[in-house]
Amino acid sequence: MKEIKSITPTGITYINELGAEKFVDFNLCNQNWIAYRIRTEKLDGK
């Protein structure tokens, strides 16, 4: 079971199924989402 440890303006810290602490960086997540949308919706004009 995953457990959320903290939520801040920069991201979320949680404990994964194996007991390891992990961090989801909101800025990096947003950059990846934008790159995905550009790639899948051909928004780069190619």
mmCIF entry with sequence, helices, sheets and N, C-alpha, C, O atoms, coordinates in Angstrom:
data_MODEL
# 
_entry.id   MODEL 
# 
_entity.id                         1 
_entity.type                       polymer 
_entity.pdbx_number_of_molecules   1 
# 
_entity_poly.entity_id                      1 
_entity_poly.type                           'polypeptide(L)' 
_entity_poly.nstd_linkage                   no 
_entity_poly.nstd_monomer                   no 
_entity_poly.pdbx_seq_one_letter_code       MKEIKSITPTGITYINELGAEKFVDFNLCNQNWIAYRIRTEKLDGK 
_entity_poly.pdbx_seq_one_letter_code_can   MKEIKSITPTGITYINELGAEKFVDFNLCNQNWIAYRIRTEKLDGK 
_entity_poly.pdbx_strand_id                 A 
# 
loop_
_entity_poly_seq.entity_id 
_entity_poly_seq.num 
_entity_poly_seq.mon_id 
_entity_poly_seq.hetero 
1 1  MET n 
1 2  LYS n 
1 3  GLU n 
1 4  ILE n 
1 5  LYS n 
1 6  SER n 
1 7  ILE n 
1 8  THR n 
1 9  PRO n 
1 10 THR n 
1 11 GLY n 
1 12 ILE n 
1 13 THR n 
1 14 TYR n 
1 15 ILE n 
1 16 ASN n 
1 17 GLU n 
1 18 LEU n 
1 19 GLY n 
1 20 ALA n 
1 21 GLU n 
1 22 LYS n 
1 23 PHE n 
1 24 VAL n 
1 25 ASP n 
1 26 PHE n 
1 27 ASN n 
1 28 LEU n 
1 29 CYS n 
1 30 ASN n 
1 31 GLN n 
1 32 ASN n 
1 33 TRP n 
1 34 ILE n 
1 35 ALA n 
1 36 TYR n 
1 37 ARG n 
1 38 ILE n 
1 39 ARG n 
1 40 THR n 
1 41 GLU n 
1 42 LYS n 
1 43 LEU n 
1 44 ASP n 
1 45 GLY n 
1 46 LYS n 
# 
_struct_asym.id          A 
_struct_asym.entity_id   1 
# 
_struct_conf.conf_type_id            HELX_P 
_struct_conf.id                      HELX_P1 
_struct_conf.pdbx_PDB_helix_id       AA1 
_struct_conf.beg_label_comp_id       PHE 
_struct_conf.beg_label_asym_id       A 
_struct_conf.beg_label_seq_id        26 
_struct_conf.pdbx_beg_PDB_ins_code   ? 
_struct_conf.end_label_comp_id       THR 
_struct_conf.end_label_asym_id       A 
_struct_conf.end_label_seq_id        40 
_struct_conf.pdbx_end_PDB_ins_code   ? 
_struct_conf.beg_auth_comp_id        PHE 
_struct_conf.beg_auth_asym_id        A 
_struct_conf.beg_auth_seq_id         26 
_struct_conf.end_auth_comp_id        THR 
_struct_conf.end_auth_asym_id        A 
_struct_conf.end_auth_seq_id         40 
_struct_conf.pdbx_PDB_helix_class    1 
_struct_conf.details                 ? 
_struct_conf.pdbx_PDB_helix_length   15 
# 
_struct_conf_type.id          HELX_P 
_struct_conf_type.criteria    ? 
_struct_conf_type.reference   ? 
# 
_struct_sheet.id               AA1 
_struct_sheet.type             ? 
_struct_sheet.number_strands   3 
_struct_sheet.details          ? 
# 
loop_
_struct_sheet_order.sheet_id 
_struct_sheet_order.range_id_1 
_struct_sheet_order.range_id_2 
_struct_sheet_order.offset 
_struct_sheet_order.sense 
AA1 1 2 ? anti-parallel 
AA1 2 3 ? anti-parallel 
# 
loop_
_struct_sheet_range.sheet_id 
_struct_sheet_range.id 
_struct_sheet_range.beg_label_comp_id 
_struct_sheet_range.beg_label_asym_id 
_struct_sheet_range.beg_label_seq_id 
_struct_sheet_range.pdbx_beg_PDB_ins_code 
_struct_sheet_range.end_label_comp_id 
_struct_sheet_range.end_label_asym_id 
_struct_sheet_range.end_label_seq_id 
_struct_sheet_range.pdbx_end_PDB_ins_code 
_struct_sheet_range.beg_auth_comp_id 
_struct_sheet_range.beg_auth_asym_id 
_struct_sheet_range.beg_auth_seq_id 
_struct_sheet_range.end_auth_comp_id 
_struct_sheet_range.end_auth_asym_id 
_struct_sheet_range.end_auth_seq_id 
AA1 1 GLU A 3  ? THR A 8  ? GLU A 3  THR A 8  
AA1 2 GLY A 11 ? ILE A 15 ? GLY A 11 ILE A 15 
AA1 3 GLU A 21 ? ASP A 25 ? GLU A 21 ASP A 25 
# 
loop_
_atom_site.group_PDB 
_atom_site.id 
_atom_site.type_symbol 
_atom_site.label_atom_id 
_atom_site.label_alt_id 
_atom_site.label_comp_id 
_atom_site.label_asym_id 
_atom_site.label_entity_id 
_atom_site.label_seq_id 
_atom_site.pdbx_PDB_ins_code 
_atom_site.Cartn_x 
_atom_site.Cartn_y 
_atom_site.Cartn_z 
_atom_site.occupancy 
_atom_site.B_iso_or_equiv 
_atom_site.pdbx_formal_charge 
_atom_site.auth_seq_id 
_atom_site.auth_comp_id 
_atom_site.auth_asym_id 
_atom_site.auth_atom_id 
_atom_site.pdbx_PDB_model_num 
ATOM 1   N N  . MET A 1 1  ? 0.840  -1.177 0.000   1.00 0.00 ? 1  MET A N  1 
ATOM 2   C CA . MET A 1 1  ? 0.000  0.000  0.000   1.00 0.00 ? 1  MET A CA 1 
ATOM 3   C C  . MET A 1 1  ? 0.887  1.242  0.000   1.00 0.00 ? 1  MET A C  1 
ATOM 4   O O  . MET A 1 1  ? 1.853  1.317  0.759   1.00 0.00 ? 1  MET A O  1 
ATOM 5   N N  . LYS A 1 2  ? 0.563  2.203  -0.840  1.00 0.00 ? 2  LYS A N  1 
ATOM 6   C CA . LYS A 1 2  ? 1.296  3.462  -0.879  1.00 0.00 ? 2  LYS A CA 1 
ATOM 7   C C  . LYS A 1 2  ? 0.789  4.370  0.228   1.00 0.00 ? 2  LYS A C  1 
ATOM 8   O O  . LYS A 1 2  ? -0.393 4.356  0.574   1.00 0.00 ? 2  LYS A O  1 
ATOM 9   N N  . GLU A 1 3  ? 1.698  5.154  0.772   1.00 0.00 ? 3  GLU A N  1 
ATOM 10  C CA . GLU A 1 3  ? 1.333  6.086  1.839   1.00 0.00 ? 3  GLU A CA 1 
ATOM 11  C C  . GLU A 1 3  ? 1.928  7.448  1.532   1.00 0.00 ? 3  GLU A C  1 
ATOM 12  O O  . GLU A 1 3  ? 3.138  7.563  1.336   1.00 0.00 ? 3  GLU A O  1 
ATOM 13  N N  . ILE A 1 4  ? 1.101  8.478  1.489   1.00 0.00 ? 4  ILE A N  1 
ATOM 14  C CA . ILE A 1 4  ? 1.574  9.836  1.256   1.00 0.00 ? 4  ILE A CA 1 
ATOM 15  C C  . ILE A 1 4  ? 2.169  10.369 2.547   1.00 0.00 ? 4  ILE A C  1 
ATOM 16  O O  . ILE A 1 4  ? 1.531  10.350 3.599   1.00 0.00 ? 4  ILE A O  1 
ATOM 17  N N  . LYS A 1 5  ? 3.419  10.853 2.445   1.00 0.00 ? 5  LYS A N  1 
ATOM 18  C CA . LYS A 1 5  ? 4.088  11.427 3.606   1.00 0.00 ? 5  LYS A CA 1 
ATOM 19  C C  . LYS A 1 5  ? 3.868  12.925 3.675   1.00 0.00 ? 5  LYS A C  1 
ATOM 20  O O  . LYS A 1 5  ? 3.571  13.470 4.738   1.00 0.00 ? 5  LYS A O  1 
ATOM 21  N N  . SER A 1 6  ? 4.018  13.599 2.518   1.00 0.00 ? 6  SER A N  1 
ATOM 22  C CA . SER A 1 6  ? 3.843  15.052 2.514   1.00 0.00 ? 6  SER A CA 1 
ATOM 23  C C  . SER A 1 6  ? 3.523  15.540 1.109   1.00 0.00 ? 6  SER A C  1 
ATOM 24  O O  . SER A 1 6  ? 3.879  14.918 0.108   1.00 0.00 ? 6  SER A O  1 
ATOM 25  N N  . ILE A 1 7  ? 2.841  16.674 1.074   1.00 0.00 ? 7  ILE A N  1 
ATOM 26  C CA . ILE A 1 7  ? 2.534  17.364 -0.170  1.00 0.00 ? 7  ILE A CA 1 
ATOM 27  C C  . ILE A 1 7  ? 2.983  18.796 0.010   1.00 0.00 ? 7  ILE A C  1 
ATOM 28  O O  . ILE A 1 7  ? 2.587  19.466 0.963   1.00 0.00 ? 7  ILE A O  1 
ATOM 29  N N  . THR A 1 8  ? 3.815  19.267 -0.914  1.00 0.00 ? 8  THR A N  1 
ATOM 30  C CA . THR A 1 8  ? 4.303  20.640 -0.866  1.00 0.00 ? 8  THR A CA 1 
ATOM 31  C C  . THR A 1 8  ? 4.051  21.288 -2.224  1.00 0.00 ? 8  THR A C  1 
ATOM 32  O O  . THR A 1 8  ? 3.630  20.604 -3.157  1.00 0.00 ? 8  THR A O  1 
ATOM 33  N N  . PRO A 1 9  ? 4.296  22.580 -2.354  1.00 0.00 ? 9  PRO A N  1 
ATOM 34  C CA . PRO A 1 9  ? 4.130  23.212 -3.669  1.00 0.00 ? 9  PRO A CA 1 
ATOM 35  C C  . PRO A 1 9  ? 5.058  22.638 -4.744  1.00 0.00 ? 9  PRO A C  1 
ATOM 36  O O  . PRO A 1 9  ? 4.793  22.802 -5.935  1.00 0.00 ? 9  PRO A O  1 
ATOM 37  N N  . THR A 1 10 ? 6.147  21.962 -4.335  1.00 0.00 ? 10 THR A N  1 
ATOM 38  C CA . THR A 1 10 ? 7.083  21.419 -5.317  1.00 0.00 ? 10 THR A CA 1 
ATOM 39  C C  . THR A 1 10 ? 6.815  19.971 -5.679  1.00 0.00 ? 10 THR A C  1 
ATOM 40  O O  . THR A 1 10 ? 7.289  19.502 -6.714  1.00 0.00 ? 10 THR A O  1 
ATOM 41  N N  . GLY A 1 11 ? 6.052  19.235 -4.839  1.00 0.00 ? 11 GLY A N  1 
ATOM 42  C CA . GLY A 1 11 ? 5.789  17.846 -5.175  1.00 0.00 ? 11 GLY A CA 1 
ATOM 43  C C  . GLY A 1 11 ? 5.199  17.040 -4.036  1.00 0.00 ? 11 GLY A C  1 
ATOM 44  O O  . GLY A 1 11 ? 4.795  17.586 -3.010  1.00 0.00 ? 11 GLY A O  1 
ATOM 45  N N  . ILE A 1 12 ? 5.157  15.738 -4.233  1.00 0.00 ? 12 ILE A N  1 
ATOM 46  C CA . ILE A 1 12 ? 4.584  14.797 -3.274  1.00 0.00 ? 12 ILE A CA 1 
ATOM 47  C C  . ILE A 1 12 ? 5.662  13.790 -2.880  1.00 0.00 ? 12 ILE A C  1 
ATOM 48  O O  . ILE A 1 12 ? 6.365  13.253 -3.736  1.00 0.00 ? 12 ILE A O  1 
ATOM 49  N N  . THR A 1 13 ? 5.786  13.542 -1.587  1.00 0.00 ? 13 THR A N  1 
ATOM 50  C CA . THR A 1 13 ? 6.655  12.490 -1.080  1.00 0.00 ? 13 THR A CA 1 
ATOM 51  C C  . THR A 1 13 ? 5.758  11.372 -0.571  1.00 0.00 ? 13 THR A C  1 
ATOM 52  O O  . THR A 1 13 ? 4.806  11.609 0.172   1.00 0.00 ? 13 THR A O  1 
ATOM 53  N N  . TYR A 1 14 ? 6.083  10.131 -0.990  1.00 0.00 ? 14 TYR A N  1 
ATOM 54  C CA . TYR A 1 14 ? 5.266  8.999  -0.572  1.00 0.00 ? 14 TYR A CA 1 
ATOM 55  C C  . TYR A 1 14 ? 6.142  7.774  -0.344  1.00 0.00 ? 14 TYR A C  1 
ATOM 56  O O  . TYR A 1 14 ? 7.304  7.742  -0.748  1.00 0.00 ? 14 TYR A O  1 
ATOM 57  N N  . ILE A 1 15 ? 5.576  6.784  0.300   1.00 0.00 ? 15 ILE A N  1 
ATOM 58  C CA . ILE A 1 15 ? 6.220  5.501  0.506   1.00 0.00 ? 15 ILE A CA 1 
ATOM 59  C C  . ILE A 1 15 ? 5.590  4.515  -0.472  1.00 0.00 ? 15 ILE A C  1 
ATOM 60  O O  . ILE A 1 15 ? 4.371  4.348  -0.487  1.00 0.00 ? 15 ILE A O  1 
ATOM 61  N N  . ASN A 1 16 ? 6.421  3.857  -1.292  1.00 0.00 ? 16 ASN A N  1 
ATOM 62  C CA . ASN A 1 16 ? 5.871  2.922  -2.277  1.00 0.00 ? 16 ASN A CA 1 
ATOM 63  C C  . ASN A 1 16 ? 5.596  1.557  -1.667  1.00 0.00 ? 16 ASN A C  1 
ATOM 64  O O  . ASN A 1 16 ? 5.771  1.362  -0.464  1.00 0.00 ? 16 ASN A O  1 
ATOM 65  N N  . GLU A 1 17 ? 5.163  0.611  -2.498  1.00 0.00 ? 17 GLU A N  1 
ATOM 66  C CA . GLU A 1 17 ? 4.786  -0.720 -2.038  1.00 0.00 ? 17 GLU A CA 1 
ATOM 67  C C  . GLU A 1 17 ? 5.939  -1.488 -1.389  1.00 0.00 ? 17 GLU A C  1 
ATOM 68  O O  . GLU A 1 17 ? 5.714  -2.390 -0.582  1.00 0.00 ? 17 GLU A O  1 
ATOM 69  N N  . LEU A 1 18 ? 7.169  -1.129 -1.744  1.00 0.00 ? 18 LEU A N  1 
ATOM 70  C CA . LEU A 1 18 ? 8.347  -1.816 -1.207  1.00 0.00 ? 18 LEU A CA 1 
ATOM 71  C C  . LEU A 1 18 ? 8.910  -1.120 0.032   1.00 0.00 ? 18 LEU A C  1 
ATOM 72  O O  . LEU A 1 18 ? 9.910  -1.563 0.599   1.00 0.00 ? 18 LEU A O  1 
ATOM 73  N N  . GLY A 1 19 ? 8.263  -0.030 0.448   1.00 0.00 ? 19 GLY A N  1 
ATOM 74  C CA . GLY A 1 19 ? 8.713  0.697  1.628   1.00 0.00 ? 19 GLY A CA 1 
ATOM 75  C C  . GLY A 1 19 ? 9.741  1.775  1.343   1.00 0.00 ? 19 GLY A C  1 
ATOM 76  O O  . GLY A 1 19 ? 10.269 2.383  2.274   1.00 0.00 ? 19 GLY A O  1 
ATOM 77  N N  . ALA A 1 20 ? 10.035 2.024  0.075   1.00 0.00 ? 20 ALA A N  1 
ATOM 78  C CA . ALA A 1 20 ? 11.001 3.053  -0.301  1.00 0.00 ? 20 ALA A CA 1 
ATOM 79  C C  . ALA A 1 20 ? 10.320 4.410  -0.415  1.00 0.00 ? 20 ALA A C  1 
ATOM 80  O O  . ALA A 1 20 ? 9.209  4.513  -0.935  1.00 0.00 ? 20 ALA A O  1 
ATOM 81  N N  . GLU A 1 21 ? 10.986 5.443  0.071   1.00 0.00 ? 21 GLU A N  1 
ATOM 82  C CA . GLU A 1 21 ? 10.457 6.796  -0.041  1.00 0.00 ? 21 GLU A CA 1 
ATOM 83  C C  . GLU A 1 21 ? 10.703 7.315  -1.454  1.00 0.00 ? 21 GLU A C  1 
ATOM 84  O O  . GLU A 1 21 ? 11.820 7.215  -1.963  1.00 0.00 ? 21 GLU A O  1 
ATOM 85  N N  . LYS A 1 22 ? 9.683  7.862  -2.086  1.00 0.00 ? 22 LYS A N  1 
ATOM 86  C CA . LYS A 1 22 ? 9.762  8.383  -3.451  1.00 0.00 ? 22 LYS A CA 1 
ATOM 87  C C  . LYS A 1 22 ? 9.233  9.811  -3.474  1.00 0.00 ? 22 LYS A C  1 
ATOM 88  O O  . LYS A 1 22 ? 8.465  10.211 -2.599  1.00 0.00 ? 22 LYS A O  1 
ATOM 89  N N  . PHE A 1 23 ? 9.651  10.581 -4.486  1.00 0.00 ? 23 PHE A N  1 
ATOM 90  C CA . PHE A 1 23 ? 9.223  11.969 -4.634  1.00 0.00 ? 23 PHE A CA 1 
ATOM 91  C C  . PHE A 1 23 ? 8.759  12.200 -6.062  1.00 0.00 ? 23 PHE A C  1 
ATOM 92  O O  . PHE A 1 23 ? 9.456  11.832 -7.007  1.00 0.00 ? 23 PHE A O  1 
ATOM 93  N N  . VAL A 1 24 ? 7.601  12.799 -6.228  1.00 0.00 ? 24 VAL A N  1 
ATOM 94  C CA . VAL A 1 24 ? 7.083  13.198 -7.539  1.00 0.00 ? 24 VAL A CA 1 
ATOM 95  C C  . VAL A 1 24 ? 7.239  14.712 -7.626  1.00 0.00 ? 24 VAL A C  1 
ATOM 96  O O  . VAL A 1 24 ? 6.588  15.458 -6.894  1.00 0.00 ? 24 VAL A O  1 
ATOM 97  N N  . ASP A 1 25 ? 8.108  15.154 -8.529  1.00 0.00 ? 25 ASP A N  1 
ATOM 98  C CA . ASP A 1 25 ? 8.399  16.574 -8.722  1.00 0.00 ? 25 ASP A CA 1 
ATOM 99  C C  . ASP A 1 25 ? 7.366  17.156 -9.685  1.00 0.00 ? 25 ASP A C  1 
ATOM 100 O O  . ASP A 1 25 ? 7.290  16.741 -10.841 1.00 0.00 ? 25 ASP A O  1 
ATOM 101 N N  . PHE A 1 26 ? 6.571  18.119 -9.209  1.00 0.00 ? 26 PHE A N  1 
ATOM 102 C CA . PHE A 1 26 ? 5.514  18.692 -10.052 1.00 0.00 ? 26 PHE A CA 1 
ATOM 103 C C  . PHE A 1 26 ? 6.071  19.361 -11.302 1.00 0.00 ? 26 PHE A C  1 
ATOM 104 O O  . PHE A 1 26 ? 5.462  19.262 -12.367 1.00 0.00 ? 26 PHE A O  1 
ATOM 105 N N  . ASN A 1 27 ? 7.211  20.039 -11.202 1.00 0.00 ? 27 ASN A N  1 
ATOM 106 C CA . ASN A 1 27 ? 7.789  20.728 -12.348 1.00 0.00 ? 27 ASN A CA 1 
ATOM 107 C C  . ASN A 1 27 ? 8.219  19.724 -13.419 1.00 0.00 ? 27 ASN A C  1 
ATOM 108 O O  . ASN A 1 27 ? 7.926  19.911 -14.600 1.00 0.00 ? 27 ASN A O  1 
ATOM 109 N N  . LEU A 1 28 ? 8.905  18.673 -13.014 1.00 0.00 ? 28 LEU A N  1 
ATOM 110 C CA . LEU A 1 28 ? 9.334  17.649 -13.955 1.00 0.00 ? 28 LEU A CA 1 
ATOM 111 C C  . LEU A 1 28 ? 8.130  16.933 -14.567 1.00 0.00 ? 28 LEU A C  1 
ATOM 112 O O  . LEU A 1 28 ? 8.119  16.643 -15.763 1.00 0.00 ? 28 LEU A O  1 
ATOM 113 N N  . CYS A 1 29 ? 7.133  16.654 -13.756 1.00 0.00 ? 29 CYS A N  1 
ATOM 114 C CA . CYS A 1 29 ? 5.912  16.019 -14.242 1.00 0.00 ? 29 CYS A CA 1 
ATOM 115 C C  . CYS A 1 29 ? 5.252  16.895 -15.320 1.00 0.00 ? 29 CYS A C  1 
ATOM 116 O O  . CYS A 1 29 ? 4.815  16.386 -16.352 1.00 0.00 ? 29 CYS A O  1 
ATOM 117 N N  . ASN A 1 30 ? 5.183  18.195 -15.079 1.00 0.00 ? 30 ASN A N  1 
ATOM 118 C CA . ASN A 1 30 ? 4.582  19.116 -16.042 1.00 0.00 ? 30 ASN A CA 1 
ATOM 119 C C  . ASN A 1 30 ? 5.384  19.150 -17.339 1.00 0.00 ? 30 ASN A C  1 
ATOM 120 O O  . ASN A 1 30 ? 4.806  19.139 -18.425 1.00 0.00 ? 30 ASN A O  1 
ATOM 121 N N  . GLN A 1 31 ? 6.694  19.190 -17.236 1.00 0.00 ? 31 GLN A N  1 
ATOM 122 C CA . GLN A 1 31 ? 7.540  19.189 -18.436 1.00 0.00 ? 31 GLN A CA 1 
ATOM 123 C C  . GLN A 1 31 ? 7.324  17.920 -19.256 1.00 0.00 ? 31 GLN A C  1 
ATOM 124 O O  . GLN A 1 31 ? 7.232  17.974 -20.483 1.00 0.00 ? 31 GLN A O  1 
ATOM 125 N N  . ASN A 1 32 ? 7.245  16.783 -18.573 1.00 0.00 ? 32 ASN A N  1 
ATOM 126 C CA . ASN A 1 32 ? 7.010  15.515 -19.267 1.00 0.00 ? 32 ASN A CA 1 
ATOM 127 C C  . ASN A 1 32 ? 5.641  15.493 -19.933 1.00 0.00 ? 32 ASN A C  1 
ATOM 128 O O  . ASN A 1 32 ? 5.501  14.978 -21.042 1.00 0.00 ? 32 ASN A O  1 
ATOM 129 N N  . TRP A 1 33 ? 4.628  16.048 -19.270 1.00 0.00 ? 33 TRP A N  1 
ATOM 130 C CA . TRP A 1 33 ? 3.271  16.094 -19.839 1.00 0.00 ? 33 TRP A CA 1 
ATOM 131 C C  . TRP A 1 33 ? 3.251  16.953 -21.098 1.00 0.00 ? 33 TRP A C  1 
ATOM 132 O O  . TRP A 1 33 ? 2.640  16.572 -22.097 1.00 0.00 ? 33 TRP A O  1 
ATOM 133 N N  . ILE A 1 34 ? 3.911  18.102 -21.060 1.00 0.00 ? 34 ILE A N  1 
ATOM 134 C CA . ILE A 1 34 ? 3.964  18.978 -22.238 1.00 0.00 ? 34 ILE A CA 1 
ATOM 135 C C  . ILE A 1 34 ? 4.661  18.271 -23.391 1.00 0.00 ? 34 ILE A C  1 
ATOM 136 O O  . ILE A 1 34 ? 4.175  18.304 -24.521 1.00 0.00 ? 34 ILE A O  1 
ATOM 137 N N  . ALA A 1 35 ? 5.809  17.622 -23.115 1.00 0.00 ? 35 ALA A N  1 
ATOM 138 C CA . ALA A 1 35 ? 6.540  16.896 -24.158 1.00 0.00 ? 35 ALA A CA 1 
ATOM 139 C C  . ALA A 1 35 ? 5.680  15.779 -24.737 1.00 0.00 ? 35 ALA A C  1 
ATOM 140 O O  . ALA A 1 35 ? 5.682  15.562 -25.949 1.00 0.00 ? 35 ALA A O  1 
ATOM 141 N N  . TYR A 1 36 ? 4.950  15.074 -23.889 1.00 0.00 ? 36 TYR A N  1 
ATOM 142 C CA . TYR A 1 36 ? 4.059  14.004 -24.347 1.00 0.00 ? 36 TYR A CA 1 
ATOM 143 C C  . TYR A 1 36 ? 2.980  14.554 -25.275 1.00 0.00 ? 36 TYR A C  1 
ATOM 144 O O  . TYR A 1 36 ? 2.724  13.989 -26.339 1.00 0.00 ? 36 TYR A O  1 
ATOM 145 N N  . ARG A 1 37 ? 2.349  15.659 -24.871 1.00 0.00 ? 37 ARG A N  1 
ATOM 146 C CA . ARG A 1 37 ? 1.280  16.247 -25.696 1.00 0.00 ? 37 ARG A CA 1 
ATOM 147 C C  . ARG A 1 37 ? 1.823  16.712 -27.040 1.00 0.00 ? 37 ARG A C  1 
ATOM 148 O O  . ARG A 1 37 ? 1.185  16.499 -28.070 1.00 0.00 ? 37 ARG A O  1 
ATOM 149 N N  . ILE A 1 38 ? 2.983  17.340 -27.042 1.00 0.00 ? 38 ILE A N  1 
ATOM 150 C CA . ILE A 1 38 ? 3.590  17.795 -28.299 1.00 0.00 ? 38 ILE A CA 1 
ATOM 151 C C  . ILE A 1 38 ? 3.853  16.600 -29.204 1.00 0.00 ? 38 ILE A C  1 
ATOM 152 O O  . ILE A 1 38 ? 3.573  16.647 -30.402 1.00 0.00 ? 38 ILE A O  1 
ATOM 153 N N  . ARG A 1 39 ? 4.390  15.529 -28.629 1.00 0.00 ? 39 ARG A N  1 
ATOM 154 C CA . ARG A 1 39 ? 4.740  14.331 -29.396 1.00 0.00 ? 39 ARG A CA 1 
ATOM 155 C C  . ARG A 1 39 ? 3.498  13.610 -29.925 1.00 0.00 ? 39 ARG A C  1 
ATOM 156 O O  . ARG A 1 39 ? 3.463  13.232 -31.096 1.00 0.00 ? 39 ARG A O  1 
ATOM 157 N N  . THR A 1 40 ? 2.497  13.418 -29.096 1.00 0.00 ? 40 THR A N  1 
ATOM 158 C CA . THR A 1 40 ? 1.347  12.609 -29.503 1.00 0.00 ? 40 THR A CA 1 
ATOM 159 C C  . THR A 1 40 ? 0.317  13.366 -30.332 1.00 0.00 ? 40 THR A C  1 
ATOM 160 O O  . THR A 1 40 ? -0.436 12.768 -31.101 1.00 0.00 ? 40 THR A O  1 
ATOM 161 N N  . GLU A 1 41 ? 0.291  14.677 -30.171 1.00 0.00 ? 41 GLU A N  1 
ATOM 162 C CA . GLU A 1 41 ? -0.680 15.468 -30.940 1.00 0.00 ? 41 GLU A CA 1 
ATOM 163 C C  . GLU A 1 41 ? -0.029 16.234 -32.069 1.00 0.00 ? 41 GLU A C  1 
ATOM 164 O O  . GLU A 1 41 ? -0.655 17.088 -32.698 1.00 0.00 ? 41 GLU A O  1 
ATOM 165 N N  . LYS A 1 42 ? 1.248  15.921 -32.328 1.00 0.00 ? 42 LYS A N  1 
ATOM 166 C CA . LYS A 1 42 ? 2.005  16.543 -33.414 1.00 0.00 ? 42 LYS A CA 1 
ATOM 167 C C  . LYS A 1 42 ? 1.903  18.074 -33.361 1.00 0.00 ? 42 LYS A C  1 
ATOM 168 O O  . LYS A 1 42 ? 1.673  18.725 -34.380 1.00 0.00 ? 42 LYS A O  1 
ATOM 169 N N  . LEU A 1 43 ? 2.078  18.632 -32.168 1.00 0.00 ? 43 LEU A N  1 
ATOM 170 C CA . LEU A 1 43 ? 1.977  20.074 -31.980 1.00 0.00 ? 43 LEU A CA 1 
ATOM 171 C C  . LEU A 1 43 ? 3.268  20.799 -32.358 1.00 0.00 ? 43 LEU A C  1 
ATOM 172 O O  . LEU A 1 43 ? 3.328  22.027 -32.296 1.00 0.00 ? 43 LEU A O  1 
ATOM 173 N N  . ASP A 1 44 ? 4.305  20.046 -32.750 1.00 0.00 ? 44 ASP A N  1 
ATOM 174 C CA . ASP A 1 44 ? 5.568  20.681 -33.121 1.00 0.00 ? 44 ASP A CA 1 
ATOM 175 C C  . ASP A 1 44 ? 5.596  21.070 -34.593 1.00 0.00 ? 44 ASP A C  1 
ATOM 176 O O  . ASP A 1 44 ? 6.601  21.588 -35.080 1.00 0.00 ? 44 ASP A O  1 
ATOM 177 N N  . GLY A 1 45 ? 4.502  20.824 -35.301 1.00 0.00 ? 45 GLY A N  1 
ATOM 178 C CA . GLY A 1 45 ? 4.394  21.221 -36.698 1.00 0.00 ? 45 GLY A CA 1 
ATOM 179 C C  . GLY A 1 45 ? 5.021  20.236 -37.675 1.00 0.00 ? 45 GLY A C  1 
ATOM 180 O O  . GLY A 1 45 ? 5.087  20.525 -38.870 1.00 0.00 ? 45 GLY A O  1 
ATOM 181 N N  . LYS A 1 46 ? 5.477  19.098 -37.208 1.00 0.00 ? 46 LYS A N  1 
ATOM 182 C CA . LYS A 1 46 ? 6.113  18.108 -38.094 1.00 0.00 ? 46 LYS A CA 1 
ATOM 183 C C  . LYS A 1 46 ? 5.123  17.067 -38.540 1.00 0.00 ? 46 LYS A C  1 
ATOM 184 O O  . LYS A 1 46 ? 5.480  16.156 -39.289 1.00 0.00 ? 46 LYS A O  1 
# 
